[in-house]
Each structure stands twice: as C-alpha cells, then as structure tokens.
C-alpha cells in the first residue's frame, strides 16, 4: 500500500521540459515503489474534455490506488482547470495527482489555487546561469551514484553545452565509465576533439536533410569516443522538438518559445530544420528515433551501425515528406 505520508498532489512547474519530465518520472517511480499495484494513467490537458478526467478520477472497480498524470495544465480549458483544482482540493487518499505547468501567465490562477490547496511544487525553471548548470551536473553525478570535481564539471559544461538532457546522459555515462569518481581527465577522454561536435551536431545535420554532412559528423563523433547513447538521445530530442514546432505552425520564434517552453534559439533552429518536412515524415521519424534508442541500449548487435542506419532513414523520411 502507498505509505500514508506519501504526498498526494504534485505540480512540476517551470518552462524546462526535461526537468518537468524528470520530476514526473521520479514521482511515478516513488509511487510504484510504495505500492507496486498502483494504477498509473496519463492525460494531456490540451484539448481534453473534463468528462475524460472525471472518468479517470472515478473509483476503481478493483479498489486500486491510482496515480493520474495531467500534462500541460497551462493549456487546460476553464472547465478542465476547475476539475483539476477540485480533484486536488478533495484530498482523496487513494489518488495521487501529478500535474505539469510550463509557468508563465497562462492558467496562473489555477497554479495559485493549487498552491493554496497545499500542492507540492517541484521547481522546473530554466537553468539560465552557468552556476546553476554546474550544480545540476554535480547533482546528476550524485544521482548516478558518483561524484564529479568542480573542474571536471566545468569541463563537462564546456564540452557538452547547455542542454540538460545531454548533460544528464553524459554525466551518468561518465560515472559508470569512470567507476564513480569523475575528474577532468575523464571528461577530456570522453569528449576529446572539437567540443562542438556532439550528438546534437549530428542531429542538426540529419534533420536538415544533409546526409553527407550528417554521416561525416556521426563518424567523427564515434571515432572521437562520443557515446552512442548520447547521439541517439540527441536525435530523439531533435525530432521531438521538430514535431512540437511543426504542430503549432509558423509564427514569431519568441512567441512560440513562450508557448512551447523552449528557448527562442531552439525554436529558430527547429523552424529552419522544419522546411521540407511533412507530418507523415515526422511521424516516421519519431518511430525511427524510438527504435535507435532501443538499439543503442542493447537491442542491436552494433550501436554504430544502428546510428548510421537511423541517420539515413531520417534523411529519407524528410525527403519522402518534402514538397515537390
């Protein structure tokens, strides 16, 4: 059974998508550890009917404890937001609610009401300063069961860049490779060569449809020891961002950045990459990156071959969806 002191209502609040996803994953994992039989369901507030939420909130036929993850409450309709607030205020002992909100003014009244009701808030704001990202790297090392020196954390930030998803993956991989304690030499060996040639360099060239440049970047990165999992994660992150930007249509990158919870620079790059992509091609690309992520984590005999195959397939997916 879920421990009686397990927090029943959580809000992952802030514009950083990775931190919101991480917070939700941690909460779900903790709930499942406390009660392995808990029923976990998800719903996206954007475009969802309050009746759908009401059905999920209803009592289980088998008297199971339930966890409901509600994504994107900043996009909830007035009726849906009211249903969310009432569910938090009801304090159902058999229900765990996990909500996400990108911050800002959209549905701020809902956030204020949830805070007043005593919801536990998880800070997912963008890490805008180098000092914040260095602390993040140190926490990621501890999370992976190791530690990293201050100088090594700075070297990691210089080599990998500011993307938290890639910093997390790189730090976790290095903790494993270095046996727990990461120093500067470990980072240099792991990211030797041009620091800008990371997994995201491969992803940028791939999503732009430049096959020769993408393959060159991939082979260079692999030769220099960039981990296959980082390249696969970068491809997946790039495709997901592309899909999100395409879904909202054209517009000012600064306005879209606020809507999507991304930086204007990322939106601008995705808008450039989106030229020539169609929805069918993006759907195919999402399947490709899901498959290659599984491959590099052990499903395939050769991670390098799987990455090259994925790069080629992604370029074809873009060409197949291109406007003639």
N, C-alpha and C positions, 0 to 999 in steps of 0.2 A: 504494500500500500504506500501511497505517497505520504511522506512524513508530514505531520500536521504543521510544521513550521516552514514547509516549502512555500515560497512566495507564489500567490495565485494569479497575479496580474503584472505583466512586464511591458515596458514600452522602450523599443530600440529607437532612439530619437537622434537624428542628425543626418547630414547630407552624404556621408560616406557610405556607399553601398556595401563595400566589403565589411566594414565594421558592423553594419546592421545585420548582414548575413551571418557573420561570426557570432554576434550576440545571440541571435535566434537559434543557431545550431547548438551553442553551449547550453542554452536554456532547455531545449528539447532533449539533449543528451542527459542533463541532470535529472529531468523529469522521468526519463526512461530508466535511469539508474535507480531512482527512488521507487519506481513502480514499472516493472517490465511489461505489464499488461495495459498500460495507458494507451488510449486510442488517440492518435495524432491525426488531425485534419488541417488542411490549408484552404484559404480563400483570399482572393485579391479584392480589395475594397473598390477598385476602379471598375465601374460598370456592373457591380454585383447588386442583386436585389436583396433588401433586408429580409425577405422571406427565406432566402437561402441561408443566411446567417442564423435565423430563428430555428430552422430545421437542424442545423448543426449544433445549436445550443441546447436543443431538446434533450430530455433524459435518454440515456442509452437503454435499449431493450435488455441488455445484459448487465446493467448497473455498473458499467465500467467507468473508471475515471477518464476524463477527456482533456486533451490539450488542443486548442484551436489557435492556429497561427493566422493572423489577419495582416496581409501585406498591404502597404500603401494607404494607410488611413488618411493621409493628406489629400487623397483623391476621392474620398468617400462622399456620397451624396448626403444631404441633410438627414434623411430618414435612416440611412445606414449608420451615420455617425451617432445618431441618437440611440440606435440599437446597441452599438458598441459601448457607449457610455453606461447605459442601463445594465449591460452584462457585467461590466467591471464593478459597478456600484452594488450589484446583487450579492457579490461575495459568495458564490456557490462553491462549497468546499470540495465538490467533485469535479470542478472545472478550473483548468489553468488557461489563461488568456495571454497570448504573446502578440503584441502589436508592433508595427513599424510605421514610422513617420519621418519624412525627409527633412523636417524642420521648416523654418520659414513661417509665412503668414497663412498659408492655406490650411484651413481647419485648425487654426491656432486655438479657437475656443474649445475644441474637443480636447486638445492637449492640456489646456488649463483645467478643464473639468476632470480629466483623468488624474492629473497631479493632485487635485483637491480630494479625489476619492482614495488617494494613497497608493497609486500605482508605482511600482519600482521602475525608475528611469535608468536606462543604460545609455551613456553618452557616446554617440557615434558621429560627433562633429568631425569635419575635415581636420587633418593634422597639417596646419599651414606653416609651421616653423620647423627648421632643421632639428632643434632641440626636442620637439615633440616626436619626430620620426626616429630620432636616436633612442628615445625612451621606448618607443614601440619596438624597435629591433631588440633591445635588451629584454623586454617582456616576452617577445617571441622566442628568444633563446631559452628563457626560463620555462616557458610553456612547453617547449620541446624536451625539457629535462636537462638543459645545459646552461652555459653562461658564455658571454662574449665580452671581451675587453673594450674599453672606451675607444681606443684607437682602431680596433677591428670594426666596431660599429660604424665609425666614421668612414672607414674604407669600404664597408658594405654599402653605405648610402651613396658614396661616390660611384661605385661600380654598377649598382643596380638601378638607382634612380628613386623617384618618389612614390611609385605605385606600391601601395600597401600589400596588395595581393602577391606581387612578385617578391617584395621584401620578406613577407612571411614565408613563402615557399623556399626562397634562397636560404634564409636563416635556419629553418627547420632541416633542410638538407645538409647544411654545413655542420649543425650539431651532430647529426648522425655520422657524417663522414669524418669529423674531427674527434669523435669519441667523447663529445660533451663540452669541451672547452675550446672556444674559437679565439684565435689570435690573428694578428694582421697577416702573417704568412699564409694561414689557411684561406683567408679571403683572396689574397693575391693569386694563390694557386688555382682557386676555384674560378676566378674571373680574370685570369691573365689575358693580356692583349688589350684591344680597344674597349673601354668600358661601355661605350655607347652601343656596341654590337651585342645586345641582349636578346632575349626571346621576343621582346616587343619590336626589335628591328626586323626580325624575321616576319612577325605578324603584319607589320606595316607594309612591307613589300608584297606579301602574299595577298592581303586584302585589296591592295591597289591593282592586283592582277598582273604584276611584273614577275613572271615566272623565272627568267634568268637571274634577276637580282635577288629574288626570294631564295632560290636554291643556293646561290653563292653565299648569302648571309647565313643560311642554315648550315652549310658545310663548314663555313668558317667558325661559326659558334660551336658546333660539335667538336671540331678539331682543337679548339681552344679550351674545351672542357666544360662549356655551359651545360648544365644538367638537362636531360631530355624533358623531365617533368616541368621545368621552368618554361621551355619553349612551347610545350603543349598547353600549359596554363595561359601563356600569352596569346596563343592562337584562339583559345576559347574565350578569353576576356575580350579580345578584339572583335570577334564575331558577335558576342552578346551586346557589346556597345554599339556595333553597327546596326544590329536589329532594333535596339531601342531608339536610336536616332532616326532610322527609317520609319519607325512606327508613328512618330509624331509629325512627319512631313518636314517640308522646308521651313526655314524661319531664321530669325536672328540667333546666332550661336549663344549670345549671352542670355537671351530669354529662354532658349531651350535648355541651357545649362542649369538655370534655376528650376525649371520644370522637372528635369531628369535627375537632378542631384549630382551632376558631373561638372568638371571644370570646363570653361569655355574653350581652352586649348584642345581638350579631348573631343569636344563636340565638333570643333572646326576640322580636326583631322578625320573624324568619322564621316563628316559631310563630304569631304574630298574623296574618301575611300568609297563612299556610297554610290558615286557616279558609275552607272553601268550595272548595278545590282538590281535585281527584281526580288519580290517577296519569295517566289519559289526557290530562287537561288540561295537566299538567306536561310530558308528552312532546311535546305540540303546541307548548307554549311554548318548549321547547328548540330546536325546528325554526325557530320564528319568530325567536328572537334570533340564531340562526346566519345566517339569511337577511339580517336587517337589518345585521348586522356586515359582511357581504359588500357590501351595497348602499352603505353609507356610505363604504366604502373604494374605491368606483369602479364597482361593478357596476350602479348605478342612476343615472338622469339627475338625480334630485333627492333628496339625502340627507334634506332636511326632510320631504318627502312620505313617504319610506320610514319615517322615525321615527314620524310620526303614524299611518301605517298599521299599524306594528308595535304601537304602544300600543293602538290599537283592537282589533287581533287578540288581543293578550294578555288584555285585559279580557273579550273574548268567550270565550276559552279557559277562563278562570276561571268564567265564568257557565255555560258548557256543561258544566263538570265539577262544578258545585255540587250539593250535596244539596238536593233539593226539600223 
